[in-house]
């Protein structure tokens, strides 16, 4: 690093997959949060930032993803785990590829667990300058059933948190979907 030059601002962005069936891409909220960060924070100062992408995979309570799959040997479970990792890697690849296109330094990784707790734990471990999370903007009734990762992170993460609401025009028919 050159003398007198500040280290890059480290921005952690929590990203997740879309819940819309047949849509194996980044969620609307993740893409909106990422695009907002590039447009409003990074702007043209690509060397002044390092983006840290965290994807948290939620393990199924019973360990089964698809009820129509047949598990006949230990190898069947290895392929299931590999498929989950491949989906997470595909998701992160989207963000890393975009960063490299515009010249922003980045890192990306996958953790398993409850997204709220894992994100806050990773904030303590990595110590970013701030955290950006997408928010679906659910109403109070929907929040009771879904809970919100963004609200939890705003209250509990040990760094400043920016929650980016998804534009109303980008909400799918069911606002719980993302």
Secondary structure in CASP SS format (residue, H / E / C, confidence):
PFRMAT SS
TARGET T0000
AUTHOR 0000-0000-0000
METHOD secondary structure of the structure
MODEL  1
X C 1.00
X C 1.00
X C 1.00
X C 1.00
X C 1.00
X C 1.00
X C 1.00
X C 1.00
X E 1.00
X E 1.00
X E 1.00
X E 1.00
X E 1.00
X E 1.00
X E 1.00
X C 1.00
X E 1.00
X C 1.00
X C 1.00
X C 1.00
X C 1.00
X C 1.00
X C 1.00
X C 1.00
X C 1.00
X E 1.00
X C 1.00
X H 1.00
X H 1.00
X H 1.00
X H 1.00
X H 1.00
X H 1.00
X H 1.00
X H 1.00
X H 1.00
X H 1.00
X H 1.00
X H 1.00
X H 1.00
X H 1.00
X H 1.00
X C 1.00
X C 1.00
X C 1.00
X H 1.00
X H 1.00
X H 1.00
X E 1.00
X E 1.00
X E 1.00
X E 1.00
X E 1.00
X E 1.00
X E 1.00
X E 1.00
X E 1.00
X C 1.00
X C 1.00
X C 1.00
X C 1.00
X C 1.00
X C 1.00
X C 1.00
X C 1.00
X C 1.00
X C 1.00
X C 1.00
X C 1.00
X C 1.00
X C 1.00
X C 1.00
X C 1.00
X H 1.00
X H 1.00
X H 1.00
X H 1.00
X H 1.00
X H 1.00
X H 1.00
X H 1.00
X H 1.00
X H 1.00
X H 1.00
X H 1.00
X H 1.00
X H 1.00
X H 1.00
X H 1.00
X H 1.00
X H 1.00
X H 1.00
X H 1.00
X H 1.00
X H 1.00
X H 1.00
X H 1.00
X H 1.00
X H 1.00
X H 1.00
X H 1.00
X H 1.00
X C 1.00
X C 1.00
X E 1.00
X E 1.00
X E 1.00
X E 1.00
X E 1.00
X E 1.00
X E 1.00
X E 1.00
X C 1.00
X C 1.00
X H 1.00
X H 1.00
X H 1.00
X H 1.00
X H 1.00
X H 1.00
X H 1.00
X H 1.00
X H 1.00
X H 1.00
X H 1.00
X H 1.00
X C 1.00
X C 1.00
X C 1.00
X E 1.00
X E 1.00
X E 1.00
X E 1.00
X E 1.00
X E 1.00
X C 1.00
X C 1.00
X C 1.00
X C 1.00
X H 1.00
X H 1.00
X H 1.00
X H 1.00
X H 1.00
X H 1.00
X H 1.00
X C 1.00
X C 1.00
X H 1.00
X H 1.00
X H 1.00
X H 1.00
X H 1.00
X H 1.00
X H 1.00
X H 1.00
X C 1.00
X C 1.00
X C 1.00
X E 1.00
X E 1.00
X E 1.00
X E 1.00
X E 1.00
X E 1.00
X C 1.00
X C 1.00
X H 1.00
X H 1.00
X H 1.00
X C 1.00
X C 1.00
X C 1.00
X C 1.00
X C 1.00
X C 1.00
X C 1.00
X C 1.00
END
